[in-house]
Amino acid sequence: MIGEFGDDETVKESLYAQVKNISKDMDNTKAEISKVEDELKVLEVKPDISRTQINRAIRSVQHF
């Protein structure tokens, strides 16, 4: 059947190509997000003192 956008086969091929492009774009976006997340992990600052040490210090000060 030929419609406003062409025959059915042409429309199917066009839609398939668009879906493939969208899928490729999504994969690229996921890869970019992953790369940024990895960079953020590298930049993550870890304190020199643990939460347990902080809590112990607070408890010892509270006894005074």
N, CA, C, O and CB atoms as a CASP TS submission, in Angstrom:
PFRMAT TS
TARGET T0000
AUTHOR 0000-0000-0000
METHOD Language model
MODEL 1
PARENT N/A
ATOM      1  N   MET     1       0.846  -1.179   0.000  1.00  0.00           N
ATOM      2  CA  MET     1       0.000   0.000   0.000  1.00  0.00           C
ATOM      3  C   MET     1       0.895   1.247   0.000  1.00  0.00           C
ATOM      4  O   MET     1       1.874   1.330   0.742  1.00  0.00           O
ATOM      5  CB  MET     1      -0.965  -0.004   1.230  1.00  0.00           C
ATOM      6  N   ILE     2       0.547   2.167  -0.814  1.00  0.00           N
ATOM      7  CA  ILE     2       1.311   3.414  -0.889  1.00  0.00           C
ATOM      8  C   ILE     2       0.521   4.487  -0.154  1.00  0.00           C
ATOM      9  O   ILE     2      -0.638   4.754  -0.472  1.00  0.00           O
ATOM     10  CB  ILE     2       1.591   3.834  -2.382  1.00  0.00           C
ATOM     11  N   GLY     3       1.159   5.088   0.818  1.00  0.00           N
ATOM     12  CA  GLY     3       0.497   6.113   1.612  1.00  0.00           C
ATOM     13  C   GLY     3       1.243   7.424   1.496  1.00  0.00           C
ATOM     14  O   GLY     3       2.022   7.649   0.570  1.00  0.00           O
ATOM     15  N   GLU     4       0.981   8.273   2.456  1.00  0.00           N
ATOM     16  CA  GLU     4       1.584   9.606   2.469  1.00  0.00           C
ATOM     17  C   GLU     4       3.109   9.555   2.535  1.00  0.00           C
ATOM     18  O   GLU     4       3.781  10.432   1.992  1.00  0.00           O
ATOM     19  CB  GLU     4       1.050  10.402   3.643  1.00  0.00           C
ATOM     20  N   PHE     5       3.667   8.526   3.201  1.00  0.00           N
ATOM     21  CA  PHE     5       5.110   8.436   3.402  1.00  0.00           C
ATOM     22  C   PHE     5       5.773   7.416   2.486  1.00  0.00           C
ATOM     23  O   PHE     5       6.966   7.156   2.644  1.00  0.00           O
ATOM     24  CB  PHE     5       5.404   8.090   4.835  1.00  0.00           C
ATOM     25  N   GLY     6       5.064   6.837   1.552  1.00  0.00           N
ATOM     26  CA  GLY     6       5.626   5.843   0.647  1.00  0.00           C
ATOM     27  C   GLY     6       4.984   4.494   0.876  1.00  0.00           C
ATOM     28  O   GLY     6       4.029   4.362   1.640  1.00  0.00           O
ATOM     29  N   ASP     7       5.526   3.494   0.200  1.00  0.00           N
ATOM     30  CA  ASP     7       4.938   2.172   0.366  1.00  0.00           C
ATOM     31  C   ASP     7       5.343   1.574   1.712  1.00  0.00           C
ATOM     32  O   ASP     7       6.277   2.047   2.361  1.00  0.00           O
ATOM     33  CB  ASP     7       5.365   1.244  -0.785  1.00  0.00           C
ATOM     34  N   ASP     8       4.632   0.535   2.116  1.00  0.00           N
ATOM     35  CA  ASP     8       4.837  -0.073   3.443  1.00  0.00           C
ATOM     36  C   ASP     8       6.284  -0.497   3.665  1.00  0.00           C
ATOM     37  O   ASP     8       6.835  -0.278   4.744  1.00  0.00           O
ATOM     38  CB  ASP     8       3.922  -1.283   3.615  1.00  0.00           C
ATOM     39  N   GLU     9       6.901  -1.100   2.656  1.00  0.00           N
ATOM     40  CA  GLU     9       8.266  -1.598   2.808  1.00  0.00           C
ATOM     41  C   GLU     9       9.243  -0.450   3.021  1.00  0.00           C
ATOM     42  O   GLU     9      10.154  -0.559   3.841  1.00  0.00           O
ATOM     43  CB  GLU     9       8.677  -2.419   1.583  1.00  0.00           C
ATOM     44  N   THR    10       9.067   0.629   2.306  1.00  0.00           N
ATOM     45  CA  THR    10       9.934   1.804   2.457  1.00  0.00           C
ATOM     46  C   THR    10       9.777   2.403   3.856  1.00  0.00           C
ATOM     47  O   THR    10      10.760   2.776   4.498  1.00  0.00           O
ATOM     48  CB  THR    10       9.605   2.867   1.375  1.00  0.00           C
ATOM     49  N   VAL    11       8.545   2.489   4.311  1.00  0.00           N
ATOM     50  CA  VAL    11       8.280   3.028   5.647  1.00  0.00           C
ATOM     51  C   VAL    11       8.921   2.133   6.705  1.00  0.00           C
ATOM     52  O   VAL    11       9.536   2.632   7.647  1.00  0.00           O
ATOM     53  CB  VAL    11       6.753   3.156   5.899  1.00  0.00           C
ATOM     54  N   LYS    12       8.782   0.814   6.555  1.00  0.00           N
ATOM     55  CA  LYS    12       9.394  -0.122   7.515  1.00  0.00           C
ATOM     56  C   LYS    12      10.906   0.039   7.548  1.00  0.00           C
ATOM     57  O   LYS    12      11.514   0.086   8.618  1.00  0.00           O
ATOM     58  CB  LYS    12       9.032  -1.574   7.159  1.00  0.00           C
ATOM     59  N   GLU    13      11.514   0.124   6.354  1.00  0.00           N
ATOM     60  CA  GLU    13      12.969   0.280   6.291  1.00  0.00           C
ATOM     61  C   GLU    13      13.413   1.591   6.934  1.00  0.00           C
ATOM     62  O   GLU    13      14.418   1.638   7.643  1.00  0.00           O
ATOM     63  CB  GLU    13      13.449   0.223   4.836  1.00  0.00           C
ATOM     64  N   SER    14      12.665   2.633   6.684  1.00  0.00           N
ATOM     65  CA  SER    14      12.987   3.937   7.246  1.00  0.00           C
ATOM     66  C   SER    14      12.876   3.919   8.774  1.00  0.00           C
ATOM     67  O   SER    14      13.746   4.426   9.483  1.00  0.00           O
ATOM     68  CB  SER    14      12.063   5.011   6.658  1.00  0.00           C
ATOM     69  N   LEU    15      11.787   3.325   9.259  1.00  0.00           N
ATOM     70  CA  LEU    15      11.601   3.249  10.716  1.00  0.00           C
ATOM     71  C   LEU    15      12.677   2.383  11.355  1.00  0.00           C
ATOM     72  O   LEU    15      13.191   2.715  12.423  1.00  0.00           O
ATOM     73  CB  LEU    15      10.206   2.692  11.057  1.00  0.00           C
ATOM     74  N   TYR    16      13.018   1.281  10.710  1.00  0.00           N
ATOM     75  CA  TYR    16      14.063   0.401  11.231  1.00  0.00           C
ATOM     76  C   TYR    16      15.394   1.154  11.323  1.00  0.00           C
ATOM     77  O   TYR    16      16.113   1.043  12.316  1.00  0.00           O
ATOM     78  CB  TYR    16      14.213  -0.854  10.337  1.00  0.00           C
ATOM     79  N   ALA    17      15.709   1.916  10.281  1.00  0.00           N
ATOM     80  CA  ALA    17      16.954   2.689  10.280  1.00  0.00           C
ATOM     81  C   ALA    17      16.951   3.728  11.404  1.00  0.00           C
ATOM     82  O   ALA    17      17.971   3.945  12.058  1.00  0.00           O
ATOM     83  CB  ALA    17      17.156   3.382   8.916  1.00  0.00           C
ATOM     84  N   GLN    18      15.803   4.365  11.623  1.00  0.00           N
ATOM     85  CA  GLN    18      15.703   5.361  12.690  1.00  0.00           C
ATOM     86  C   GLN    18      15.891   4.712  14.061  1.00  0.00           C
ATOM     87  O   GLN    18      16.578   5.253  14.927  1.00  0.00           O
ATOM     88  CB  GLN    18      14.346   6.081  12.626  1.00  0.00           C
ATOM     89  N   VAL    19      15.270   3.547  14.244  1.00  0.00           N
ATOM     90  CA  VAL    19      15.403   2.837  15.519  1.00  0.00           C
ATOM     91  C   VAL    19      16.854   2.419  15.739  1.00  0.00           C
ATOM     92  O   VAL    19      17.368   2.512  16.854  1.00  0.00           O
ATOM     93  CB  VAL    19      14.474   1.597  15.557  1.00  0.00           C
ATOM     94  N   LYS    20      17.516   1.960  14.674  1.00  0.00           N
ATOM     95  CA  LYS    20      18.928   1.582  14.783  1.00  0.00           C
ATOM     96  C   LYS    20      19.780   2.781  15.186  1.00  0.00           C
ATOM     97  O   LYS    20      20.669   2.663  16.030  1.00  0.00           O
ATOM     98  CB  LYS    20      19.434   0.996  13.452  1.00  0.00           C
ATOM     99  N   ASN    21      19.506   3.930  14.584  1.00  0.00           N
ATOM    100  CA  ASN    21      20.255   5.145  14.928  1.00  0.00           C
ATOM    101  C   ASN    21      20.009   5.566  16.368  1.00  0.00           C
ATOM    102  O   ASN    21      20.936   5.965  17.074  1.00  0.00           O
ATOM    103  CB  ASN    21      19.879   6.285  13.987  1.00  0.00           C
ATOM    104  N   ILE    22      18.761   5.476  16.799  1.00  0.00           N
ATOM    105  CA  ILE    22      18.427   5.823  18.185  1.00  0.00           C
ATOM    106  C   ILE    22      19.141   4.875  19.139  1.00  0.00           C
ATOM    107  O   ILE    22      19.681   5.300  20.160  1.00  0.00           O
ATOM    108  CB  ILE    22      16.892   5.771  18.417  1.00  0.00           C
ATOM    109  N   SER    23      19.140   3.597  18.803  1.00  0.00           N
ATOM    110  CA  SER    23      19.810   2.608  19.641  1.00  0.00           C
ATOM    111  C   SER    23      21.303   2.888  19.729  1.00  0.00           C
ATOM    112  O   SER    23      21.897   2.782  20.802  1.00  0.00           O
ATOM    113  CB  SER    23      19.570   1.199  19.100  1.00  0.00           C
ATOM    114  N   LYS    24      21.913   3.249  18.595  1.00  0.00           N
ATOM    115  CA  LYS    24      23.340   3.574  18.572  1.00  0.00           C
ATOM    116  C   LYS    24      23.612   4.818  19.414  1.00  0.00           C
ATOM    117  O   LYS    24      24.590   4.871  20.159  1.00  0.00           O
ATOM    118  CB  LYS    24      23.827   3.789  17.123  1.00  0.00           C
ATOM    119  N   ASP    25      22.733   5.823  19.287  1.00  0.00           N
ATOM    120  CA  ASP    25      22.875   7.040  20.092  1.00  0.00           C
ATOM    121  C   ASP    25      22.777   6.730  21.579  1.00  0.00           C
ATOM    122  O   ASP    25      23.526   7.279  22.388  1.00  0.00           O
ATOM    123  CB  ASP    25      21.809   8.069  19.702  1.00  0.00           C
ATOM    124  N   MET    26      21.843   5.843  21.935  1.00  0.00           N
ATOM    125  CA  MET    26      21.688   5.469  23.344  1.00  0.00           C
ATOM    126  C   MET    26      22.938   4.764  23.849  1.00  0.00           C
ATOM    127  O   MET    26      23.390   5.032  24.963  1.00  0.00           O
ATOM    128  CB  MET    26      20.454   4.565  23.535  1.00  0.00           C
ATOM    129  N   ASP    27      23.506   3.864  23.045  1.00  0.00           N
ATOM    130  CA  ASP    27      24.732   3.174  23.443  1.00  0.00           C
ATOM    131  C   ASP    27      25.869   4.167  23.635  1.00  0.00           C
ATOM    132  O   ASP    27      26.637   4.064  24.592  1.00  0.00           O
ATOM    133  CB  ASP    27      25.120   2.119  22.399  1.00  0.00           C
ATOM    134  N   ASN    28      25.976   5.136  22.715  1.00  0.00           N
ATOM    135  CA  ASN    28      27.020   6.157  22.846  1.00  0.00           C
ATOM    136  C   ASN    28      26.812   6.997  24.098  1.00  0.00           C
ATOM    137  O   ASN    28      27.769   7.329  24.796  1.00  0.00           O
ATOM    138  CB  ASN    28      27.045   7.061  21.608  1.00  0.00           C
ATOM    139  N   THR    29      25.561   7.338  24.379  1.00  0.00           N
ATOM    140  CA  THR    29      25.252   8.130  25.566  1.00  0.00           C
ATOM    141  C   THR    29      25.589   7.344  26.828  1.00  0.00           C
ATOM    142  O   THR    29      26.159   7.893  27.771  1.00  0.00           O
ATOM    143  CB  THR    29      23.769   8.544  25.571  1.00  0.00           C
ATOM    144  N   LYS    30      25.237   6.060  26.846  1.00  0.00           N
ATOM    145  CA  LYS    30      25.568   5.224  28.003  1.00  0.00           C
ATOM    146  C   LYS    30      27.075   5.158  28.207  1.00  0.00           C
ATOM    147  O   LYS    30      27.556   5.210  29.339  1.00  0.00           O
ATOM    148  CB  LYS    30      24.998   3.808  27.829  1.00  0.00           C
ATOM    149  N   ALA    31      27.816   5.045  27.117  1.00  0.00           N
ATOM    150  CA  ALA    31      29.277   4.994  27.215  1.00  0.00           C
ATOM    151  C   ALA    31      29.824   6.309  27.761  1.00  0.00           C
ATOM    152  O   ALA    31      30.740   6.311  28.584  1.00  0.00           O
ATOM    153  CB  ALA    31      29.904   4.687  25.840  1.00  0.00           C
ATOM    154  N   GLU    32      29.266   7.419  27.308  1.00  0.00           N
ATOM    155  CA  GLU    32      29.706   8.724  27.806  1.00  0.00           C
ATOM    156  C   GLU    32      29.393   8.869  29.296  1.00  0.00           C
ATOM    157  O   GLU    32      30.219   9.367  30.062  1.00  0.00           O
ATOM    158  CB  GLU    32      29.033   9.861  27.007  1.00  0.00           C
ATOM    159  N   ILE    33      28.199   8.432  29.704  1.00  0.00           N
ATOM    160  CA  ILE    33      27.815   8.501  31.114  1.00  0.00           C
ATOM    161  C   ILE    33      28.764   7.656  31.947  1.00  0.00           C
ATOM    162  O   ILE    33      29.209   8.078  33.015  1.00  0.00           O
ATOM    163  CB  ILE    33      26.357   8.033  31.314  1.00  0.00           C
ATOM    164  N   SER    34      29.068   6.475  31.463  1.00  0.00           N
ATOM    165  CA  SER    34      29.976   5.588  32.184  1.00  0.00           C
ATOM    166  C   SER    34      31.358   6.226  32.335  1.00  0.00           C
ATOM    167  O   SER    34      31.982   6.138  33.393  1.00  0.00           O
ATOM    168  CB  SER    34      30.091   4.239  31.460  1.00  0.00           C
ATOM    169  N   LYS    35      31.826   6.866  31.265  1.00  0.00           N
ATOM    170  CA  LYS    35      33.136   7.519  31.311  1.00  0.00           C
ATOM    171  C   LYS    35      33.137   8.648  32.343  1.00  0.00           C
ATOM    172  O   LYS    35      34.096   8.796  33.102  1.00  0.00           O
ATOM    173  CB  LYS    35      33.516   8.066  29.918  1.00  0.00           C
ATOM    174  N   VAL    36      32.076   9.435  32.371  1.00  0.00           N
ATOM    175  CA  VAL    36      31.973  10.537  33.333  1.00  0.00           C
ATOM    176  C   VAL    36      31.909   9.986  34.755  1.00  0.00           C
ATOM    177  O   VAL    36      32.537  10.527  35.665  1.00  0.00           O
ATOM    178  CB  VAL    36      30.727  11.411  33.037  1.00  0.00           C
ATOM    179  N   GLU    37      31.145   8.902  34.942  1.00  0.00           N
ATOM    180  CA  GLU    37      31.070   8.290  36.275  1.00  0.00           C
ATOM    181  C   GLU    37      32.444   7.812  36.728  1.00  0.00           C
ATOM    182  O   GLU    37      32.813   7.985  37.889  1.00  0.00           O
ATOM    183  CB  GLU    37      30.075   7.113  36.276  1.00  0.00           C
ATOM    184  N   ASP    38      33.203   7.212  35.812  1.00  0.00           N
ATOM    185  CA  ASP    38      34.555   6.769  36.149  1.00  0.00           C
ATOM    186  C   ASP    38      35.447   7.947  36.530  1.00  0.00           C
ATOM    187  O   ASP    38      36.236   7.861  37.471  1.00  0.00           O
ATOM    188  CB  ASP    38      35.171   6.005  34.977  1.00  0.00           C
ATOM    189  N   GLU    39      35.314   9.053  35.786  1.00  0.00           N
ATOM    190  CA  GLU    39      36.104  10.246  36.110  1.00  0.00           C
ATOM    191  C   GLU    39      35.723  10.802  37.478  1.00  0.00           C
ATOM    192  O   GLU    39      36.582  11.261  38.230  1.00  0.00           O
ATOM    193  CB  GLU    39      35.912  11.324  35.033  1.00  0.00           C
ATOM    194  N   LEU    40      34.436  10.759  37.793  1.00  0.00           N
ATOM    195  CA  LEU    40      33.991  11.248  39.096  1.00  0.00           C
ATOM    196  C   LEU    40      34.524  10.376  40.222  1.00  0.00           C
ATOM    197  O   LEU    40      34.861  10.879  41.294  1.00  0.00           O
ATOM    198  CB  LEU    40      32.466  11.301  39.154  1.00  0.00           C
ATOM    199  N   LYS    41      34.602   9.078  39.987  1.00  0.00           N
ATOM    200  CA  LYS    41      35.147   8.177  41.008  1.00  0.00           C
ATOM    201  C   LYS    41      36.601   8.519  41.298  1.00  0.00           C
ATOM    202  O   LYS    41      37.038   8.463  42.448  1.00  0.00           O
ATOM    203  CB  LYS    41      35.026   6.708  40.558  1.00  0.00           C
ATOM    204  N   VAL    42      37.349   8.872  40.262  1.00  0.00           N
ATOM    205  CA  VAL    42      38.752   9.242  40.434  1.00  0.00           C
ATOM    206  C   VAL    42      38.851  10.514  41.260  1.00  0.00           C
ATOM    207  O   VAL    42      39.764  10.668  42.072  1.00  0.00           O
ATOM    208  CB  VAL    42      39.446   9.429  39.066  1.00  0.00           C
ATOM    209  N   LEU    43      37.907  11.426  41.049  1.00  0.00           N
ATOM    210  CA  LEU    43      37.943  12.698  41.753  1.00  0.00           C
ATOM    211  C   LEU    43      37.378  12.620  43.172  1.00  0.00           C
ATOM    212  O   LEU    43      37.523  13.555  43.960  1.00  0.00           O
ATOM    213  CB  LEU    43      37.186  13.725  40.970  1.00  0.00           C
ATOM    214  N   GLU    44      36.732  11.495  43.486  1.00  0.00           N
ATOM    215  CA  GLU    44      36.099  11.352  44.798  1.00  0.00           C
ATOM    216  C   GLU    44      37.144  11.476  45.903  1.00  0.00           C
ATOM    217  O   GLU    44      38.171  10.797  45.890  1.00  0.00           O
ATOM    218  CB  GLU    44      35.361   9.998  44.904  1.00  0.00           C
ATOM    219  N   VAL    45      36.862  12.342  46.839  1.00  0.00           N
ATOM    220  CA  VAL    45      37.790  12.582  47.942  1.00  0.00           C
ATOM    221  C   VAL    45      37.380  11.709  49.120  1.00  0.00           C
ATOM    222  O   VAL    45      36.227  11.715  49.553  1.00  0.00           O
ATOM    223  CB  VAL    45      37.811  14.090  48.347  1.00  0.00           C
ATOM    224  N   LYS    46      38.334  10.973  49.617  1.00  0.00           N
ATOM    225  CA  LYS    46      38.078  10.121  50.773  1.00  0.00           C
ATOM    226  C   LYS    46      38.731  10.762  51.987  1.00  0.00           C
ATOM    227  O   LYS    46      39.894  11.163  51.940  1.00  0.00           O
ATOM    228  CB  LYS    46      38.614   8.669  50.544  1.00  0.00           C
ATOM    229  N   PRO    47      37.978  10.854  53.067  1.00  0.00           N
ATOM    230  CA  PRO    47      38.554  11.471  54.268  1.00  0.00           C
ATOM    231  C   PRO    47      39.667  10.606  54.864  1.00  0.00           C
ATOM    232  O   PRO    47      39.682   9.385  54.702  1.00  0.00           O
ATOM    233  CB  PRO    47      37.460  11.712  55.318  1.00  0.00           C
ATOM    234  N   ASP    48      40.584  11.261  55.547  1.00  0.00           N
ATOM    235  CA  ASP    48      41.685  10.540  56.187  1.00  0.00           C
ATOM    236  C   ASP    48      41.221   9.854  57.463  1.00  0.00           C
ATOM    237  O   ASP    48      41.940   9.030  58.027  1.00  0.00           O
ATOM    238  CB  ASP    48      42.842  11.494  56.496  1.00  0.00           C
ATOM    239  N   ILE    49      40.036  10.190  57.913  1.00  0.00           N
ATOM    240  CA  ILE    49      39.532   9.646  59.169  1.00  0.00           C
ATOM    241  C   ILE    49      38.222   8.911  58.891  1.00  0.00           C
ATOM    242  O   ILE    49      37.387   9.376  58.116  1.00  0.00           O
ATOM    243  CB  ILE    49      39.328  10.775  60.231  1.00  0.00           C
ATOM    244  N   SER    50      38.061   7.780  59.525  1.00  0.00           N
ATOM    245  CA  SER    50      36.862   6.981  59.272  1.00  0.00           C
ATOM    246  C   SER    50      35.691   7.470  60.123  1.00  0.00           C
ATOM    247  O   SER    50      35.882   8.189  61.104  1.00  0.00           O
ATOM    248  CB  SER    50      37.139   5.496  59.553  1.00  0.00           C
ATOM    249  N   ARG    51      34.518   7.083  59.750  1.00  0.00           N
ATOM    250  CA  ARG    51      33.307   7.443  60.488  1.00  0.00           C
ATOM    251  C   ARG    51      33.380   6.879  61.913  1.00  0.00           C
ATOM    252  O   ARG    51      32.952   7.524  62.870  1.00  0.00           O
ATOM    253  CB  ARG    51      32.038   6.914  59.753  1.00  0.00           C
ATOM    254  N   THR    52      33.924   5.679  62.035  1.00  0.00           N
ATOM    255  CA  THR    52      34.069   5.061  63.366  1.00  0.00           C
ATOM    256  C   THR    52      34.981   5.904  64.253  1.00  0.00           C
ATOM    257  O   THR    52      34.682   6.122  65.426  1.00  0.00           O
ATOM    258  CB  THR    52      34.631   3.623  63.243  1.00  0.00           C
ATOM    259  N   GLN    53      36.083   6.372  63.697  1.00  0.00           N
ATOM    260  CA  GLN    53      37.009   7.204  64.471  1.00  0.00           C
ATOM    261  C   GLN    53      36.342   8.512  64.890  1.00  0.00           C
ATOM    262  O   GLN    53      36.566   8.998  65.999  1.00  0.00           O
ATOM    263  CB  GLN    53      38.284   7.496  63.655  1.00  0.00           C
ATOM    264  N   ILE    54      35.531   9.077  64.013  1.00  0.00           N
ATOM    265  CA  ILE    54      34.812  10.316  64.344  1.00  0.00           C
ATOM    266  C   ILE    54      33.851  10.055  65.499  1.00  0.00           C
ATOM    267  O   ILE    54      33.795  10.828  66.455  1.00  0.00           O
ATOM    268  CB  ILE    54      34.039  10.862  63.104  1.00  0.00           C
ATOM    269  N   ASN    55      33.095   8.960  65.407  1.00  0.00           N
ATOM    270  CA  ASN    55      32.134   8.638  66.470  1.00  0.00           C
ATOM    271  C   ASN    55      32.827   8.376  67.799  1.00  0.00           C
ATOM    272  O   ASN    55      32.326   8.785  68.846  1.00  0.00           O
ATOM    273  CB  ASN    55      31.300   7.423  66.079  1.00  0.00           C
ATOM    274  N   ARG    56      33.964   7.705  67.774  1.00  0.00           N
ATOM    275  CA  ARG    56      34.728   7.456  69.007  1.00  0.00           C
ATOM    276  C   ARG    56      35.191   8.782  69.625  1.00  0.00           C
ATOM    277  O   ARG    56      35.111   8.979  70.837  1.00  0.00           O
ATOM    278  CB  ARG    56      35.954   6.540  68.717  1.00  0.00           C
ATOM    279  N   ALA    57      35.671   9.675  68.772  1.00  0.00           N
ATOM    280  CA  ALA    57      36.135  10.976  69.263  1.00  0.00           C
ATOM    281  C   ALA    57      34.980  11.748  69.881  1.00  0.00           C
ATOM    282  O   ALA    57      35.151  12.384  70.920  1.00  0.00           O
ATOM    283  CB  ALA    57      36.776  11.795  68.124  1.00  0.00           C
ATOM    284  N   ILE    58      33.815  11.703  69.264  1.00  0.00           N
ATOM    285  CA  ILE    58      32.639  12.408  69.799  1.00  0.00           C
ATOM    286  C   ILE    58      32.257  11.827  71.154  1.00  0.00           C
ATOM    287  O   ILE    58      31.985  12.571  72.096  1.00  0.00           O
ATOM    288  CB  ILE    58      31.440  12.314  68.815  1.00  0.00           C
ATOM    289  N   ARG    59      32.236  10.505  71.255  1.00  0.00           N
ATOM    290  CA  ARG    59      31.876   9.860  72.534  1.00  0.00           C
ATOM    291  C   ARG    59      32.879  10.193  73.638  1.00  0.00           C
ATOM    292  O   ARG    59      32.503  10.421  74.788  1.00  0.00           O
ATOM    293  CB  ARG    59      31.792   8.335  72.358  1.00  0.00           C
ATOM    294  N   SER    60      34.168  10.217  73.266  1.00  0.00           N
ATOM    295  CA  SER    60      35.176  10.499  74.298  1.00  0.00           C
ATOM    296  C   SER    60      35.072  11.952  74.772  1.00  0.00           C
ATOM    297  O   SER    60      35.319  12.231  75.945  1.00  0.00           O
ATOM    298  CB  SER    60      36.600  10.214  73.758  1.00  0.00           C
ATOM    299  N   VAL    61      34.717  12.864  73.894  1.00  0.00           N
ATOM    300  CA  VAL    61      34.560  14.259  74.276  1.00  0.00           C
ATOM    301  C   VAL    61      33.298  14.435  75.117  1.00  0.00           C
ATOM    302  O   VAL    61      33.275  15.278  76.013  1.00  0.00           O
ATOM    303  CB  VAL    61      34.507  15.161  73.027  1.00  0.00           C
ATOM    304  N   GLN    62      32.264  13.667  74.852  1.00  0.00           N
ATOM    305  CA  GLN    62      31.010  13.792  75.588  1.00  0.00           C
ATOM    306  C   GLN    62      31.174  13.378  77.051  1.00  0.00           C
ATOM    307  O   GLN    62      30.389  13.792  77.904  1.00  0.00           O
ATOM    308  CB  GLN    62      29.924  12.949  74.925  1.00  0.00           C
ATOM    309  N   HIS    63      32.179  12.573  77.340  1.00  0.00           N
ATOM    310  CA  HIS    63      32.388  12.125  78.716  1.00  0.00           C
ATOM    311  C   HIS    63      33.008  13.206  79.598  1.00  0.00           C
ATOM    312  O   HIS    63      33.001  13.076  80.822  1.00  0.00           O
ATOM    313  CB  HIS    63      33.269  10.896  78.727  1.00  0.00           C
ATOM    314  N   PHE    64      33.532  14.250  79.012  1.00  0.00           N
ATOM    315  CA  PHE    64      34.155  15.304  79.808  1.00  0.00           C
ATOM    316  C   PHE    64      33.161  16.284  80.311  1.00  0.00           C
ATOM    317  O   PHE    64      33.527  17.236  81.000  1.00  0.00           O
ATOM    318  CB  PHE    64      35.193  16.016  79.022  1.00  0.00           C
TER
END
